[in-house]
Amino acid sequence: MKLYILLSTGSILIGCFLLVILALMFVYVMDRSQKQHPVLRNYPIIGHFRYLLEKIGPELRQYFFDSDNEGKPFSRRDFQYIVRKAKYKKDVIGFGSQRDFEAPGFYIRNSMFPTLFEDLRIDRETKVPTNRYVLIKDPVLTGRKERLKQEISYAYLLPEEDAIVIGEKTKQPFVVRGQIGMSGMSYGSLGDRAITALSEGLGIAKGSWMNTGEGGLSDYHLKGNVDIIMQISPGLFGVRDKDGNFDWDELLRKSKIPQVKAFEIKLGQGAKTRGGHMNAEKVTEEIARIRQVPAYEAIDSPNRFLDIEDYSSLLHFIKKIRKHTGLPVGIKIVLGSPFEADEIAKNIRELDISPDFITIDGGEGGTGATYQELADMVGLPIRSSLPLLDDALKRYEVRDKLKIIASGKLYSPDRVAIALALGADLVNIARGFMITVGCIQTLRCASNTCPVGVATTDPDLQKALVVEEKKWRTANYLITMRMGLYRVASAAGLESPLQFERKHVVYKDDKGKIQAL
């Protein structure tokens, strides 16, 4: 009996071995005869390892070979910085900074006599509940042990008397008490669970806003108790009829939704100064209904509004929407030179028509899908373009007519503070918030195969994202960001982040020379 078993086992092993040999021979012949890949023609079978290593190269670099300060668009250090704020509500580091102090860069001037916490202009009445993780043990082999802890914390909002008012002369001004909001991220580009978690998290933190992105307003944006800026793109998604024409009745209906506080006309975006694109597999029946487009067909938004061909038509369109809805109306732009900033300001002055806010996006901003030549080379970064816009508006004496919202990798309090000093009133963040709900930078946003369920509409992949857990991370990140912003203001000797000016920032060049802004 034992001999029979041994013979049978041996026969199976021999059979498997022969099958492997036959398979390798088949691959060898196929590789030799194919004409597409020269590596495989010269090195059949083993040449496949080249493509395997190429395929997993991004993961190898991210986890093994890139240093903490390398990696794009966000380094491991940047990524972990956001995660710590969101998960643990902590932003303390040990031993010292990892910044390269030899490289040129911006620095915030510290005061010899910082402002005490009790002297800061903070709303000390509004507190919010949060859940954060507490790290118990973090051994190498047995796994990290953590527990959730409930706590009540300050929301770190501006006091009511310091609130920022957008559209002061409109019928329904938009009053903001936090200087950080969520940049445009569409439902469709992100899945419904991601949008829901972001909406509920922002609502928990209070005092913020959520931009819908060009995909239009969905029920998921409205899940949390958060103010909404509804974006209108050249594709007119969410405010168009079935023939693709602007639907003024639908616009009015959206303006009546209590959470909708303002409209933003999208002229450009930092990573893609062009119309948007969404692959067909992302266009579900629900998304098609919201956008009034055919389901499961690729969507391409035009480069610009068909009826807006100059500053006059743009500003009159803004005036018409404002009159029709009673809400503030702004524009989203990308600057390529001082000329565009000058033209915007000059036309606002000459026509005496102003947007209620201008969202200015830097070329370093993110997106779900674009072309590399546009992302890399078209549009100035935010620290160059923001002062150009602020200066132009002041030069033509129209700066007081509108608010400026800046965006472009402003994921940390110090970056926000510098943007405020350079001329912004408010800032938008997109990818920082994506990381709070689980994004791990696999760079698959355009493919609908996001492995953590964030940038996908695939219901199976979205199961990875648990709204009840991620919403707290979004809230923690925003609260900690605002807390850090007050901390930086205190170090600069200010009572409030509202007081940041260019004199509070200096620039150090590669020779160590300091330039005041």
Order of alpha helices (4+ residues) and beta strands (2+ residues): alpha-alpha-alpha-alpha-alpha-beta-beta-beta-beta-beta-beta-alpha-beta-beta-alpha-beta-beta-alpha-beta-alpha-beta-alpha-beta-alpha-alpha-beta-alpha-beta-alpha-alpha-alpha-beta-beta
